[in-house]
Amino acid sequence: MGHHADPLDDVRTGPAPDGDSLSDTTFHAFVAELHGEIVGAAGMHVGNRRRSRVGDVGLSVHDLWTGQGIGRALMQALLDVADNYLGLKRLELEVVTDNEAAIQLYESLGFKREGIKRSSMFRGGVFVDTLMMGRVRDD
Ligand SMILES: CC(C)(COP(=O)(O)OP(=O)(O)OC[C@H]1O[C@@H](n2cnc3c(N)ncnc32)[C@H](O)[C@@H]1OP(=O)(O)O)[C@@H](O)C(=O)NCCC(=O)NCCS
């Protein structure tokens, strides 16, 4: 980790600047900021009507800052909103099947593997499969 002994000490996670995450009922976004730069972001879309208790989440961390706890901190911020402010029943996400780091992180936070979508993404000139993962409250 070099001179960045514990970057999480300096990372702030909070609602993305363009929105009051608790009053917008459909989209909740968090960013991780380090020394004035955004180094990661996480977002959650909440469904409506029969999907109003389901959140669809996404996460990314800047390549230079992966593996240092930022992704986990962002995801935990989203889970806190989902569990303790919105009372969502289910969170779901999709991840490319070869992304071991992301899958490990999601499993450690209670997401389970649910199924594979074949050729569901076009990346670098090839079609890749994605894994659907879900976290059901009180599973
Ligand atoms: C996947 C990603 C979001 C994880 O964020 P991160 O900040 O690197 O993750 P963290 O440092 O918080 O690590 C959390 C967990 O992820 C897993 N993890 C992280 N890096 C890993 C690696 N190189 N290999 C295996 N597991 C890894 C571990 O389970 C880790 O938990 P631990 O530290 O308790 O062991 C980030 O690496 C990323 O943005 N990658 C590129 C884009 C991407 O893949 N986005 C997700 C698409 S769904």
The ligand as a Gaussian input file, in Angstrom:
#p B3LYP/6-31G(d) Opt

LIG

0 1
 C      -15.194000      -5.105000      -7.391000
 C      -14.916000      -3.790000      -6.709000
 C      -16.135000      -2.933000      -6.770000
 C      -14.555000      -4.062000      -5.242000
 O      -14.219000      -2.844000      -4.588000
 P      -12.872000      -2.734000      -3.706000
 O      -12.821000      -1.382000      -3.101000
 O      -11.730000      -3.181000      -4.528000
 O      -13.198000      -3.844000      -2.587000
 P      -12.727000      -3.849000      -1.082000
 O      -11.310000      -3.385000      -0.963000
 O      -13.739000      -3.143000      -0.255000
 O      -12.745000      -5.389000      -0.770000
 C      -13.931000      -5.992000      -0.389000
 C      -13.871000      -7.471000      -0.645000
 O      -13.760000      -7.726000      -2.033000
 C      -13.021000      -8.930000      -2.207000
 N      -11.825000      -8.605000      -2.984000
 C      -11.286000      -7.394000      -3.222000
 N      -10.219000      -7.496000      -4.036000
 C      -10.088000      -8.808000      -4.290000
 C       -9.208000      -9.573000      -5.092000
 N       -8.192000      -9.006000      -5.768000
 N       -9.407000     -10.908000      -5.180000
 C      -10.425000     -11.505000      -4.499000
 N      -11.289000     -10.829000      -3.737000
 C      -11.120000      -9.514000      -3.633000
 C      -12.692000      -9.451000      -0.849000
 O      -13.755000     -10.306000      -0.450000
 C      -12.720000      -8.194000      -0.030000
 O      -13.013000      -8.446000       1.296000
 P      -11.807000      -8.592000       2.364000
 O      -10.931000      -7.398000       2.182000
 O      -12.510000      -8.623000       3.668000
 O      -11.132000      -9.849000       1.996000
 C      -13.723000      -3.072000      -7.373000
 O      -12.631000      -3.928000      -7.360000
 C      -14.005000      -2.590000      -8.790000
 O      -14.612000      -1.539000      -8.992000
 N      -13.548000      -3.301000      -9.826000
 C      -13.678000      -2.873000     -11.206000
 C      -15.088000      -2.610000     -11.661000
 C      -16.027000      -3.674000     -11.219000
 O      -15.683000      -4.816000     -11.291000
 N      -17.191000      -3.278000     -10.750000
 C      -18.185000      -4.173000     -10.245000
 C      -19.115000      -4.607000     -11.330000
 S      -20.506000      -5.418000     -10.635000

